[in-house]
Amino acid sequence: MQINIFETPAENGRAAALASQKILLEAIEKQGSARIVLSTGASQFEFFEHFVKLDIPWDKIEMFHLDEYIGLPESHPASFRKYLRERFLAFVDVKTACLVNGEGDPEKELKRLNEEVGKAPIDLALIGIGENAHIAFNDPPADFDNEDPFIIVNLDDTCKQQQVGEGWFATIDDVPKQAITMTVQQILKSKNIITVAPHQAKATAIYNTLNREIDPNYPATILKTHSNWSLYLDKHSASKILVWS
């Protein structure tokens, strides 16, 4: 585990983007291509601003993303497909982009996703940490044992309230009740994991992640078991570990 702390979210995002570039370039040099998993949300804004400007052979990158609400149209402001098209795919031309589609038949979508992600290892996964310490949409208590790459999950109220707080939905009742998400086990199979988690709202989750034992009630604690996990914080998200560690 490597912990990196920066003054601002912008500095944090730039550093994480450069670290991601290094991993991808090494993978491409070694095997001719690279596979990446991207997360979304307000905490990733600064990362994407820097990431899309870097000199990376994007045509050798296969992209996946972590999760999507079930039943939410792509036109909705909270759609993660919309997010990635506007903040990532509008700027870079990747080899392939496997986006999670929560519309239509969820079981058919699971089958498609599981087949695609299972074709080769993931070289780099960008995994955020939610205010309830979720990773992807694996809310507490998270299933640490399911070996399927993607599953359907029920969203807890803390997770839903975070989406409201970040401005994606007007009320908690507007947030879909279910989502398709990459599982904890699939995340852990990634060769490298980088977590970008700035802002004060994440401070308690970061403290719990780093100071508690591995516990499904604090899903992000499982990331500590990964041999190549790097955590990128700003002074606000790191505020509780700086005071109490």
C-alpha positions as CSV (number, residue, x, y, z in Angstrom):
1,M,0.0,0.0,0.0
2,Q,1.2,3.5,-0.9
3,I,-0.4,6.6,0.5
4,N,0.0,9.9,-1.3
5,I,-1.3,13.2,0.2
6,F,-1.4,16.5,-1.7
7,E,-2.6,20.0,-0.9
8,T,-5.4,20.2,-3.4
9,P,-7.7,17.9,-5.4
10,A,-6.0,19.2,-8.6
11,E,-2.5,18.3,-7.5
12,N,-3.9,14.9,-6.3
13,G,-5.7,14.2,-9.6
14,R,-2.6,15.1,-11.6
15,A,-0.3,12.9,-9.6
16,A,-2.8,9.9,-9.9
17,A,-3.1,10.5,-13.6
18,L,0.7,10.4,-14.1
19,A,1.0,7.3,-12.0
20,S,-1.8,5.7,-14.2
21,Q,0.1,6.8,-17.3
22,K,3.2,5.0,-16.1
23,I,1.4,1.7,-15.4
24,L,-0.4,1.8,-18.8
25,L,2.8,2.6,-20.8
26,E,4.6,-0.3,-19.1
27,A,1.8,-2.7,-19.8
28,I,1.6,-1.6,-23.5
29,E,5.4,-1.9,-23.9
30,K,5.3,-5.4,-22.4
31,Q,2.2,-6.9,-24.0
32,G,1.1,-4.5,-26.8
33,S,-2.1,-3.3,-25.1
34,A,-3.6,-2.5,-21.7
35,R,-6.9,-2.9,-20.0
36,I,-8.2,-0.3,-17.6
37,V,-11.3,0.0,-15.3
38,L,-12.5,3.6,-14.6
39,S,-14.6,4.9,-11.8
40,T,-16.8,7.9,-11.8
41,G,-18.3,10.5,-9.4
42,A,-17.4,14.0,-8.2
43,S,-14.2,12.8,-6.6
44,Q,-12.8,11.9,-10.1
45,F,-13.3,15.2,-11.8
46,E,-9.7,16.5,-11.4
47,F,-8.2,13.1,-12.3
48,F,-10.0,13.0,-15.6
49,E,-9.1,16.6,-16.4
50,H,-5.4,15.6,-16.3
51,F,-5.7,12.0,-17.5
52,V,-7.2,12.8,-20.9
53,K,-4.4,15.2,-21.7
54,L,-1.5,12.7,-21.2
55,D,0.5,11.2,-24.0
56,I,-0.8,7.6,-24.0
57,P,-1.4,5.4,-27.0
58,W,-5.2,5.3,-26.4
59,D,-5.8,3.1,-29.4
60,K,-4.1,0.3,-27.4
61,I,-6.4,0.8,-24.4
62,E,-9.4,-1.4,-23.6
63,M,-11.6,0.4,-21.2
64,F,-14.2,-0.9,-18.7
65,H,-16.2,0.9,-16.1
66,L,-17.3,-0.2,-12.7
67,D,-21.1,0.3,-12.3
68,E,-24.3,1.7,-13.5
69,Y,-27.8,2.3,-12.1
70,I,-30.5,-0.2,-13.3
71,G,-33.2,1.5,-15.3
72,L,-31.6,4.9,-15.6
73,P,-31.4,6.3,-19.1
74,E,-28.1,7.5,-20.4
75,S,-29.6,11.0,-20.9
76,H,-30.0,11.4,-17.1
77,P,-27.2,13.6,-15.6
78,A,-26.4,10.8,-13.1
79,S,-25.7,8.2,-15.7
80,F,-22.2,6.9,-15.5
81,R,-22.2,6.1,-19.2
82,K,-23.0,9.8,-19.8
83,Y,-20.3,10.8,-17.4
84,L,-17.6,8.7,-19.1
85,R,-18.6,9.8,-22.6
86,E,-18.4,13.5,-21.6
87,R,-15.3,13.4,-19.4
88,F,-13.3,10.6,-21.0
89,L,-14.4,9.2,-24.4
90,A,-15.1,12.7,-25.8
91,F,-11.3,13.4,-25.5
92,V,-9.6,10.1,-26.3
93,D,-10.1,7.3,-28.9
94,V,-9.7,4.0,-27.1
95,K,-9.4,0.6,-28.7
96,T,-12.7,-0.5,-27.1
97,A,-15.0,0.9,-24.5
98,C,-17.2,-1.6,-22.5
99,L,-19.8,0.5,-20.7
100,V,-22.2,-0.9,-18.3
101,N,-25.8,-0.5,-19.6
102,G,-28.4,-0.6,-16.9
103,E,-31.3,-0.4,-19.3
104,G,-32.9,-3.4,-20.8
105,D,-32.5,-6.9,-19.4
106,P,-30.0,-6.8,-16.5
107,E,-29.3,-10.6,-16.7
108,K,-28.3,-10.3,-20.3
109,E,-26.1,-7.4,-19.5
110,L,-24.4,-9.3,-16.8
111,K,-23.6,-12.2,-19.1
112,R,-22.1,-9.8,-21.7
113,L,-20.0,-7.9,-19.1
114,N,-18.8,-11.1,-17.5
115,E,-17.7,-12.5,-20.8
116,E,-15.9,-9.3,-21.9
117,V,-14.0,-8.6,-18.7
118,G,-13.0,-12.3,-18.4
119,K,-11.1,-12.3,-21.6
120,A,-7.9,-11.0,-20.1
121,P,-6.5,-9.5,-16.8
122,I,-7.1,-5.9,-15.9
123,D,-3.8,-4.0,-15.8
124,L,-5.1,-1.0,-13.9
125,A,-8.3,-0.3,-11.9
126,L,-9.3,3.2,-10.8
127,I,-11.3,2.4,-7.7
128,G,-13.0,5.2,-5.7
129,I,-14.1,5.0,-2.1
130,G,-17.6,6.1,-1.2
131,E,-18.7,8.0,1.9
132,N,-19.9,4.7,3.4
133,A,-16.5,3.1,2.4
134,H,-18.1,1.3,-0.6
135,I,-16.0,0.3,-3.6
136,A,-17.9,0.4,-6.9
137,F,-21.5,-0.1,-5.7
138,N,-20.5,-2.8,-3.2
139,D,-22.2,-1.2,-0.2
140,P,-21.8,-2.5,3.4
141,P,-22.0,-5.3,4.2
142,A,-20.2,-6.1,1.0
143,D,-19.9,-9.6,-0.5
144,F,-16.2,-10.3,-0.4
145,D,-16.6,-13.9,-1.8
146,N,-18.7,-13.7,-5.0
147,E,-16.5,-14.7,-7.9
148,D,-18.7,-13.4,-10.6
149,P,-17.2,-10.3,-12.3
150,F,-20.4,-8.3,-12.2
151,I,-23.5,-8.6,-10.1
152,I,-26.8,-6.8,-9.3
153,V,-26.8,-5.1,-5.9
154,N,-29.3,-3.1,-3.8
155,L,-28.1,0.4,-2.9
156,D,-28.2,1.4,0.8
157,D,-29.5,4.8,2.0
158,T,-26.1,6.2,2.8
159,C,-24.9,5.5,-0.7
160,K,-28.1,7.1,-2.1
161,Q,-27.7,10.2,0.1
162,Q,-24.2,10.7,-1.2
163,Q,-25.5,10.8,-4.8
164,V,-28.0,13.4,-3.7
165,G,-25.3,15.4,-1.8
166,E,-23.1,15.5,-4.9
167,G,-26.0,16.9,-6.9
168,W,-26.8,13.9,-9.2
169,F,-30.4,13.5,-7.9
170,A,-32.8,15.9,-6.3
171,T,-34.0,13.6,-3.5
172,I,-33.1,10.2,-2.1
173,D,-36.3,8.8,-3.6
174,D,-35.1,9.7,-7.1
175,V,-32.0,7.5,-6.8
176,P,-32.5,4.0,-8.3
177,K,-32.7,1.2,-5.8
178,Q,-30.4,-1.2,-7.7
179,A,-27.3,-1.1,-9.8
180,I,-25.0,-3.4,-11.8
181,T,-21.5,-3.4,-10.2
182,M,-18.1,-5.0,-10.5
183,T,-17.6,-7.3,-7.6
184,V,-15.0,-7.0,-4.9
185,Q,-13.2,-10.2,-6.1
186,Q,-13.0,-8.9,-9.7
187,I,-11.6,-5.6,-8.5
188,L,-8.9,-7.4,-6.5
189,K,-7.9,-9.4,-9.6
190,S,-6.6,-6.2,-11.2
191,K,-2.8,-6.0,-11.4
192,N,-2.7,-2.5,-10.1
193,I,-5.3,-0.4,-8.2
194,I,-5.2,3.4,-7.8
195,T,-7.8,5.1,-5.6
196,V,-8.4,8.8,-6.0
197,A,-10.3,10.1,-3.0
198,P,-10.2,13.8,-2.3
199,H,-12.6,16.1,-0.4
200,Q,-13.6,16.4,3.3
201,A,-16.7,14.2,2.7
202,K,-14.4,11.2,2.3
203,A,-12.3,11.8,5.5
204,T,-14.2,9.4,7.7
205,A,-14.3,6.7,5.1
206,I,-10.5,7.0,4.6
207,Y,-9.9,6.9,8.3
208,N,-12.0,3.7,8.6
209,T,-10.4,2.1,5.6
210,L,-6.9,2.6,7.0
211,N,-7.5,2.0,10.7
212,R,-10.1,-0.8,10.8
213,E,-9.5,-4.5,10.3
214,I,-10.7,-6.1,7.0
215,D,-14.4,-5.9,7.4
216,P,-17.4,-6.2,4.9
217,N,-19.0,-3.4,6.8
218,Y,-16.2,-1.2,5.6
219,P,-15.8,-2.5,2.1
220,A,-12.7,-0.4,1.1
221,T,-10.7,-2.2,3.9
222,I,-10.3,-5.1,1.5
223,L,-8.1,-2.9,-0.7
224,K,-5.3,-3.2,1.9
225,T,-4.9,-6.9,0.9
226,H,-3.9,-5.9,-2.6
227,S,-0.1,-5.9,-3.3
228,N,-0.2,-2.9,-5.7
229,W,-2.7,-0.5,-4.2
230,S,-2.0,3.2,-4.2
231,L,-4.2,5.8,-2.4
232,Y,-4.3,9.4,-3.5
233,L,-5.7,11.9,-1.0
234,D,-5.9,15.7,-0.6
235,K,-5.4,17.4,2.7
236,H,-9.1,17.3,3.4
237,S,-9.7,13.7,2.8
238,A,-6.6,12.9,4.8
239,S,-7.5,15.2,7.7
240,K,-8.5,12.5,10.1
241,I,-5.6,10.2,9.5
242,L,-3.2,13.1,9.8
243,V,-4.7,14.0,13.2
244,W,-5.2,10.6,14.6
245,S,-2.7,8.2,13.0
